[in-house]
Amino acid sequence: MKITQVTAEPVRLPISPVSYASEGAGTKREWGRLSRTNPKRPETILEYVLVHIETDGGVRGTGEASADIGFFGQTQEQIVAAVDDYLGPPLVGESPFDRERLMHLIDFRENSSAKSAIDLALHDLVGRALGCSVCDLLGGRFRERVPVAIEIGGGSPDDMADACRRLMEQGVRAFKPKIGGIPEKDAERLEAIREAVGPGVSLRADANQGYSPKEAVRLCRLAEERGVGLELLEQPVHYQDLPGMAFVRRSVETPIEADESAFSPQDVLAVIRHEAADVINIKIAKAGGLVAAKKIAALTEAAGLGCVIGTGFGLGVKVAAKLHLAASIAAVVDAVEFTELALHPSLLAPPHDGGLALPLDDGCLPVPTGPGLGVAWAGPGA
């Protein structure tokens, strides 16, 4: 079986405006930031790219990438051009079963999001050709169901607590509020959320590089004193300040998670050497696909660290991919982040059009069991 064609399909999805950070909190504006400031795109939108790989055997695979200029450094137009003009053509005529070699062939320094979509499409294709799931290709299932966490955009303590209450009505039992401004005010936000959700709900927080090392220590100690029960603090300081993050980790009881500091396996190795984190955030688009994500997971396990499968947004194809990845890794720390479920519906064909969405069954999503990713894209390129 040989690859005959690799194509990119852009998808733009309008959503309701969502705040990213409270006033004075956070260092970025990820949610809808381009569309709110770009006169060519006045509405709030999320941008995605579907990648379809065709073969001479009639088997097709589909992958997905989110276009996020602020985090992954790639616009939708750049991803489409990368796939159509640079990354896709070298794969034509090759066997899709040689996933490791093919991903090495296109392992340019940049374009992690575009590479991740190709990687997902290859895994989907090979799974369908062999009649097995992507999870089987990744080593089999460590778990059958995956707890779901949702990120909470910034706001007043009451507004953030109310957002959590509404999501709890949809079955969500794990939350990651966005903080990263003034530690005292952020502690008030976390305390209000804990009072709203009760003691049995998972609560993490993402500072998005917003603190100095000493501010991060102060936030953790305030949360500890107030009984917030903060399970993780994600990326408290600048991504390049590994000594500062190591200082935070040594100074507090709260586990520290690396996200922006941990794109590649080489990045993760540096985090490990600095003893800068307890947990590594793995994102498929950040790693460049499942092949690299599994290598990062192996590093974290070897170092005795945990890992979180983080939000990268998705239309359904990537939701399924994250479920397969999480199911195959023993070191995953509880809930996997699926913030997109609270922003827009998936665009999958039945039976998974509603099965990988809110409301949740006991706070979890099932890992798809069909061949490949176990889902089918229902968009115009289907």
N, C-alpha and C positions, 0 to 999 in steps of 0.2 A: 504494500500500500504506500502510495506517494502523495505528498501534498501538491495540490494543483492550483490553489488560490488562497490568499489571505486578504481579507477586506475589513475595513473599519466603517462602522455605522454610528454617526453622532446622534445623540438623543438629548434634548433639552426638556426639562420638566419644571413647570412653574410650581411654586409652593407658597404657602402663607408666610409672611415675614416672621422671622424668628430672631430674637436678640441673641447675641453671642456672650457678651460680658456685661456685668454691672458697671455703673459709673465708677471709675477708678479701679476696676478689676480687670485683670487679664492684659496681655500684650498684643493680641491679635484680634481680628474680626473675621472669622472664617465663614460664618453662616450667611450666605447671600451678599458678601461684602462687595463683590464686583458689580453685581446687578443693581445695587442701590446707588452706586456712584458713577456708573457708566451710562451716559445718555442714550447709547444705542440699545441698552437692555434695561429699561426702567423697572421692569417687574423683577421680583425675586425668583431666581431659578437655580436649579442644580443641573450641572452638565455632566454627561456620561458619554462613554464610547464603548460600543459593542464590537468585538472582534470575532469574525467568523472564519474558520479554516475548513476548506473543502479538500476532499481527496478523490483519487481515481477509483476508490472502492465504494464511493457513494456515502461514506460516513462523514458527518460534519460535527465540528465542535464549536462551542460559543463561549467566549470569555468576556470580561467586562472590566472597565477602568473608570474611575471617577476623575474628572478634570478639576484639579485644585491647585491654582497657581500659588496660593499662599503657603501650602504645606508641601505638596509634591513638586511644585515648581513647573507645572505643565498646564497650559491651556488646552481646551478641547481641540482647537485647530492644530496645536503642536502634536497632540497624541495621534490624531488622524494622519497627519503628514508623516510622523515617525513610522507608523504601521504600514501605510500604503507605499511609502517611498524608500524606506531604509531597513526596517526590521522584517517586514513581511517577505519581500522578494528573495532574500537569501534562503528562505525555508522552502520555496517551491522546488519540487523534485526530491525533497528529502523525506525520510520515513518519520512519521509523527511519533513513533515509539522511542526514538532516540532523544527523549526530552532533555536529559542532562547535556548532551552535546549541542542540541539546538539552542538551548538557553545560553550556553557558553559562546556559541557562534554570534549571538546578538547582544552579548554582555558589554555594551558600550557604557561609558561612565555615567551618563544621565539616562533619562527616559524610563525610570523605574515603573511609572504607572502604565506606560504603553507596553513595556515588557511583561508586566503582570497580567495584562489582558490576553496576550499571546500565550503565556504560560497556562492560564486557566482554560483557554480554548484547546490547547494541546492535551491537558489532562481530561477534559470533557470528551474529546474525540477518542482518545485511547481507551478510556473507560467504556464508551459506547461500543467501540470495536471489539473489546474483549468481553463485554457483557458483565462488567463489574463496576462498582462505585469508585469515585475518586478517593474516598476514604480507604478502600481496599488498596489502591495504588500507593497510598501514603503510609501503609503499615497496619491498616485495620482499625477497628473501633475500640477505643478505651472507654467510651461512653456512648449511649444511644440518644440522649437528650441533652440539650445545652441550655443552661440558665441565661436569661437575657438581661443586659444592663442598658439603660438609656441615659444619654447625657442631658443635663439640665442647663439651659442657657441662663446667663446672669440676670439679676434683677434684685429687688428688695428681698429681704428674708421671707416675708409673707408670700410674695409672688412665686418665689422658687419652691417654697413648701407646698403651695397650692398646685403647682405644676406636677409635683411628685404625687400628690393625692389623686389627681386626675388620672395619671398613668397607673396608679395602683388599681383603679377601677377597671383597667384593661389587663390586669394580671401581672404587671411589672413588679418585680421584687428586688431590683438592684438599680442604683442610681449613681451617676458621676456628675456632680455639679461643677460648673466652671467658676474658678476663683482666680487668685493671683494678683490682688491689689493690696489693700491695707489689711494686715493680718487680723486686727481686732474686728473689723467689719466682716471679714470672711468667716471668722469664727462664729459670729452671730448668724450668718447665713447657714452654716453647717448645723448649728444648734437648733435653728428653727426647722430645718429639714428633718433632723433626727426626731424632734418632738412630733412632727407630722406623720412620719412613717412608722414610728415605733421601733422597738429594739431588735426585731427579727429580720430586718431588711438590710441588705448590703449597701454600704455607703462608702464611695471613694470620692476623690476630688482631683481636679486637674488644674494646676497652676499655670500651665502654658508658659513656663520660663519667667513668670511674673515677679518672683521674689529675689532678693539678695539671699545669700546663705543664712544670715542671721534672721532675716524676716521669715524664712521658711521654718527655721527652728522655732521661732516665736509662735507661728501659726500652729505647728504640731503640738506644742506644749499647751497652748490655749485649748485646742480641741481635746487633748488628753485630760486636762483639768475639768472640762465641762462634760466629760463623759460622752462625747460625740460617737465614739466607736468607729473612728476613721480607719478603714481597712488598708487604704493605699493613698499616698500623695504622689501624683504624677508630675514629672518634670518640674520640680520646684524652682530651678535656676536655669540660667542660660545653657543651651545645649553643649557649648564648648567648655563650660566650667565644670569639668569632672572632679577636680579637687574640691570645689565648693559643694558639689552634690555629695561627695564622700564625707565631707564635714557634717552636712545635714544628717546623713544616714547614721553616722557615729553618735550624733547628739540626741536623737529622739527614739522613741519606741515605735512610732508609726513607720511601717514599711515604705520605702521610697521606690518609685517606678521610673524607669527611663523610657522616654518616647522619642522626642526630637534628637536625643543623643544616640539613638540606636536604629539607624537605617539599615546598614549592611552587616554581614557577619564580622567584618573588620571593626566596625563601630562597636558592636556588642563585645568583642574581645577587649577593646580599650576600656569599656565600662567595667568589665569583670576585673581587669588588671588594676584599675583604680579603686576597686571595691566601692563603687559609686551608687549601686542600686541593689535592691532585693528582688526586683521584678523587672522584666523586659517587656515592653509593649511591642507586639508583632502586628504589623499591618501588611496585608498582602501587596498593596500597591507600593508601600514604602520599601519592602524587601525586594520587589521585582518579580514576585510570583511565589508559587508553592514550593518550588525546588529550593529557593533561597530561604524561604520561611522555615522549612524543616531543618535546614542547617543552623539557623539561628536558634530554633528550639533545642537542637542537640547541644549547642554551646551552653544554653542556659541550664539544661539538665546536668551537664557535666560539671558546671560550676556550683551546683546546688541552689540555683535560683529558680523562681517561678516565672511564668509568662502570662500575659494578658493578650487576647486577640482583640485589637482595638477597632474603633469605628473608622471606616474609610468611605462610607456611604455606598449604596448600590440599589439597582432596580429589581433585584431578585436573584440574578445569576451569582453575584458576589455574596449575597446572603447565604446561598447554598454552599459556596466555596468556603466561607468562613466556618460554617457548621461542620463540613468535612475536615477542615484543618483542626478545629478545636477538638473534634471527636478522636483525632489520631494522636494527640499530644497528651502525655500523662501529666506534664508540669503546668498545664493551664490552671490558673487560679480562679476557680469558680466561674462567675458570669462572663459572658462574651458580649462586647458592645455592639448594639444594633440600633443606633440612634435614628437611622433612616426609617425604621418602622413607625416612628412617631411623626415623620414629616410627610410621607407620601406612600401610596400603595405600591406593591410590586407590580411589574408588568410581565408576569409569568402566565403561561397557559395552564389550564386545569391539569392535574388536581392540585398543584401547588400554588395557584394564584391566590388562594386564601389561607393555605396551610402554613405559609411562612410569613405571617403577619399578625398584628394585634387583632383581637385580644389573644392572650397567651393561655396555654393550658398549664396551670401550676407554675407559672413564671418561666416556662421553658419552650423551646422550639425543638421539634424532632429532627434528627439527622436524616436527610433523604436517602432512600434505599435503592432507587433505580440505577440503571447504568449511567456512567459518567457522573456529572453533577446531580443527576436525578431530577432536573427541572428542564423546562422548555421555554425559550424566549417567545413572547407573543407579540412582539413589535412588528413594524412594517418590513423588516428584513427577514422575518421568520420564513 
